């Protein structure tokens, strides 16, 4: 009897987070900042994307 492969979770458009520094899709952990103007910004956890640049 074959086991069914687990379906990978699809990222919904509402759940997708874009990094404010590099502009890439964030997969996994992220940091969240809300500014005084109520703007929401998301970054890779620990801002790892900005270290190489």
Secondary structure, 3 states (H helix, E strand, C coil): CCCCCCCCCCCCCCCCEECCCCCCEECCCEEEEECCCCCEEEEEHHHHHHCCC
